[in-house]
Amino acid sequence: MTNLPSRDLRVGDAERLRAETLLQDAYCDGRLDEFELDQRLGMVMSAQTRRDLNAGLAGLPARILAPRPVVAKHPQVTGLGAVAHLSALVSWIFGPLFLYAVATPGTPGRREAAKAFNFQLVSGLACIVTAVVGGLLLPGELVATLMVTGWLGWLVLTVMGGARALSGQPFHNPVMQVLRLAPLRTDGR
Protein backbone atom coordinates (compact mmCIF):
# COMPACT_ATOMS: atom_id res chain seq x y z
CA MET A 1 0.00 0.00 0.00
CA THR A 2 1.39 3.42 -0.92
CA ASN A 3 1.42 6.36 1.41
CA LEU A 4 -0.57 8.96 -0.48
CA PRO A 5 -1.19 12.26 1.25
CA SER A 6 -4.70 12.59 2.57
CA ARG A 7 -6.97 14.77 0.48
CA ASP A 8 -8.18 16.37 3.69
CA LEU A 9 -4.75 17.76 4.62
CA ARG A 10 -4.62 21.52 4.64
CA VAL A 11 -2.54 23.23 1.96
CA GLY A 12 -0.32 26.24 2.32
CA ASP A 13 0.80 29.10 0.14
CA ALA A 14 3.59 27.05 -1.46
CA GLU A 15 1.14 24.42 -2.74
CA ARG A 16 -1.26 27.10 -4.00
CA LEU A 17 1.59 28.89 -5.78
CA ARG A 18 2.72 25.65 -7.44
CA ALA A 19 -0.84 24.93 -8.59
CA GLU A 20 -1.16 28.50 -9.90
CA THR A 21 2.05 28.01 -11.92
CA LEU A 22 0.74 24.71 -13.32
CA LEU A 23 -2.50 26.39 -14.42
CA GLN A 24 -0.61 29.24 -16.07
CA ASP A 25 1.57 26.71 -17.90
CA ALA A 26 -1.54 24.84 -19.06
CA TYR A 27 -2.97 28.15 -20.33
CA CYS A 28 0.27 28.93 -22.18
CA ASP A 29 0.19 25.45 -23.73
CA GLY A 30 -3.35 26.13 -24.99
CA ARG A 31 -5.00 23.59 -22.67
CA LEU A 32 -7.14 26.22 -20.94
CA ASP A 33 -8.87 29.30 -22.26
CA GLU A 34 -8.78 32.59 -20.38
CA PHE A 35 -12.19 32.10 -18.74
CA GLU A 36 -11.31 28.61 -17.48
CA LEU A 37 -7.91 29.83 -16.27
CA ASP A 38 -9.57 32.59 -14.21
CA GLN A 39 -12.12 30.17 -12.81
CA ARG A 40 -9.51 27.56 -11.86
CA LEU A 41 -7.15 30.17 -10.39
CA GLY A 42 -9.97 31.28 -8.12
CA MET A 43 -10.49 27.69 -6.97
CA VAL A 44 -6.78 27.17 -6.36
CA MET A 45 -6.23 30.44 -4.52
CA SER A 46 -9.14 29.74 -2.17
CA ALA A 47 -8.26 26.05 -1.67
CA GLN A 48 -8.05 24.96 1.94
CA THR A 49 -7.37 21.22 1.45
CA ARG A 50 -5.66 19.00 -1.11
CA ARG A 51 -9.13 18.00 -2.30
CA ASP A 52 -9.92 21.66 -3.07
CA LEU A 53 -6.57 22.10 -4.79
CA ASN A 54 -7.03 18.94 -6.87
CA ALA A 55 -10.45 20.19 -8.02
CA GLY A 56 -8.79 23.25 -9.53
CA LEU A 57 -6.33 21.02 -11.43
CA ALA A 58 -8.83 18.34 -12.50
CA GLY A 59 -8.69 17.21 -16.09
CA LEU A 60 -5.13 18.31 -16.81
CA PRO A 61 -2.71 15.67 -18.13
CA ALA A 62 -0.53 14.01 -15.54
CA ARG A 63 2.65 15.17 -17.30
CA ILE A 64 1.60 18.78 -16.71
CA LEU A 65 1.21 18.09 -13.01
CA ALA A 66 4.59 16.34 -12.73
CA PRO A 67 7.43 18.56 -11.59
CA ARG A 68 9.22 20.04 -14.56
CA PRO A 69 12.98 19.66 -14.74
CA VAL A 70 14.94 22.81 -14.18
CA VAL A 71 16.49 23.82 -17.48
CA ALA A 72 19.56 25.96 -17.30
CA LYS A 73 19.33 29.08 -19.40
CA HIS A 74 21.83 29.06 -22.21
CA PRO A 75 22.96 32.60 -23.10
CA GLN A 76 23.28 31.84 -26.80
CA VAL A 77 19.76 30.40 -26.97
CA THR A 78 18.11 33.22 -25.06
CA GLY A 79 20.20 35.75 -26.96
CA LEU A 80 19.23 34.26 -30.32
CA GLY A 81 15.53 34.36 -29.39
CA ALA A 82 15.80 37.97 -28.27
CA VAL A 83 17.70 39.01 -31.39
CA ALA A 84 15.11 37.22 -33.55
CA HIS A 85 12.26 39.21 -32.00
CA LEU A 86 14.10 42.53 -31.87
CA SER A 87 15.65 42.24 -35.34
CA ALA A 88 12.15 42.74 -36.72
CA LEU A 89 12.33 46.35 -35.56
CA VAL A 90 14.82 47.04 -38.36
CA SER A 91 14.34 44.19 -40.82
CA TRP A 92 10.66 43.17 -40.57
CA ILE A 93 10.43 39.41 -41.40
CA PHE A 94 13.94 39.02 -42.80
CA GLY A 95 15.88 39.07 -39.52
CA PRO A 96 13.69 36.45 -37.83
CA LEU A 97 13.69 34.34 -41.01
CA PHE A 98 17.49 34.41 -41.25
CA LEU A 99 17.89 33.48 -37.58
CA TYR A 100 15.35 30.68 -37.99
CA ALA A 101 17.41 29.33 -40.88
CA VAL A 102 20.71 29.36 -38.98
CA ALA A 103 19.38 28.13 -35.61
CA THR A 104 19.75 24.49 -34.70
CA PRO A 105 16.49 22.57 -35.15
CA GLY A 106 14.78 21.74 -31.87
CA THR A 107 16.28 24.61 -29.90
CA PRO A 108 14.37 27.32 -28.06
CA GLY A 109 16.20 29.91 -30.19
CA ARG A 110 14.74 28.45 -33.37
CA ARG A 111 11.29 28.29 -31.79
CA GLU A 112 11.48 31.96 -30.81
CA ALA A 113 12.71 32.90 -34.29
CA ALA A 114 9.70 31.10 -35.78
CA LYS A 115 7.36 32.91 -33.38
CA ALA A 116 8.94 36.24 -34.30
CA PHE A 117 8.65 35.56 -38.04
CA ASN A 118 5.04 34.42 -37.78
CA PHE A 119 4.02 37.50 -35.80
CA GLN A 120 5.84 39.88 -38.11
CA LEU A 121 4.22 38.31 -41.17
CA VAL A 122 0.74 38.51 -39.66
CA SER A 123 1.22 42.09 -38.46
CA GLY A 124 2.60 43.14 -41.86
CA LEU A 125 -0.36 41.58 -43.66
CA ALA A 126 -2.76 43.24 -41.22
CA CYS A 127 -1.12 46.61 -41.91
CA ILE A 128 -1.46 46.16 -45.67
CA VAL A 129 -5.09 45.05 -45.43
CA THR A 130 -5.93 47.93 -43.10
CA ALA A 131 -4.30 50.46 -45.41
CA VAL A 132 -5.87 49.14 -48.61
CA VAL A 133 -9.35 48.26 -47.39
CA GLY A 134 -9.48 51.15 -44.94
CA GLY A 135 -8.26 53.57 -47.61
CA LEU A 136 -11.08 52.51 -49.88
CA LEU A 137 -13.91 52.27 -47.35
CA LEU A 138 -13.11 54.44 -44.33
CA PRO A 139 -12.42 58.12 -43.69
CA GLY A 140 -8.72 59.05 -43.71
CA GLU A 141 -8.64 60.03 -40.01
CA LEU A 142 -10.01 56.65 -38.97
CA VAL A 143 -7.48 54.80 -41.14
CA ALA A 144 -4.67 56.90 -39.65
CA THR A 145 -5.89 56.15 -36.11
CA LEU A 146 -6.08 52.42 -36.89
CA MET A 147 -2.60 52.44 -38.40
CA VAL A 148 -1.04 54.29 -35.44
CA THR A 149 -2.80 52.02 -32.93
CA GLY A 150 -1.69 48.94 -34.86
CA TRP A 151 1.87 50.22 -35.06
CA LEU A 152 1.99 50.83 -31.30
CA GLY A 153 0.61 47.35 -30.63
CA TRP A 154 3.20 45.86 -33.01
CA LEU A 155 6.02 47.76 -31.30
CA VAL A 156 4.97 46.72 -27.78
CA LEU A 157 4.49 43.05 -28.70
CA THR A 158 7.78 42.90 -30.62
CA VAL A 159 9.74 44.36 -27.69
CA MET A 160 7.89 42.12 -25.20
CA GLY A 161 8.83 39.07 -27.28
CA GLY A 162 12.48 40.07 -27.23
CA ALA A 163 12.46 40.80 -23.51
CA ARG A 164 10.79 37.51 -22.63
CA ALA A 165 13.19 35.55 -24.85
CA LEU A 166 16.15 37.33 -23.27
CA SER A 167 14.95 36.33 -19.81
CA GLY A 168 14.64 32.71 -20.96
CA GLN A 169 10.85 32.66 -20.73
CA PRO A 170 8.68 31.68 -23.69
CA PHE A 171 6.51 34.45 -25.12
CA HIS A 172 2.95 33.57 -26.06
CA ASN A 173 1.91 36.45 -28.27
CA PRO A 174 -1.82 37.16 -27.74
CA VAL A 175 -2.31 38.04 -31.42
CA MET A 176 -0.94 34.66 -32.48
CA GLN A 177 -3.04 32.89 -29.85
CA VAL A 178 -6.13 34.28 -31.58
CA LEU A 179 -5.11 33.97 -35.23
CA ARG A 180 -3.17 30.68 -35.09
CA LEU A 181 -1.45 31.41 -38.41
CA ALA A 182 2.00 29.82 -38.36
CA PRO A 183 3.86 29.44 -41.65
CA LEU A 184 7.01 28.45 -39.69
CA ARG A 185 6.71 25.67 -37.16
CA THR A 186 7.08 26.85 -33.58
CA ASP A 187 7.84 23.41 -32.17
CA GLY A 188 11.53 24.02 -32.86
CA ARG A 189 12.00 21.46 -35.66
Summary of the structure (lengths in Angstrom):
residues: 189
radius of gyration: 20.7
end to end distance: 43.3
largest distance: 74.0
contacts: 532
relative contact order: 0.11
helix: 68%
strand: 1%
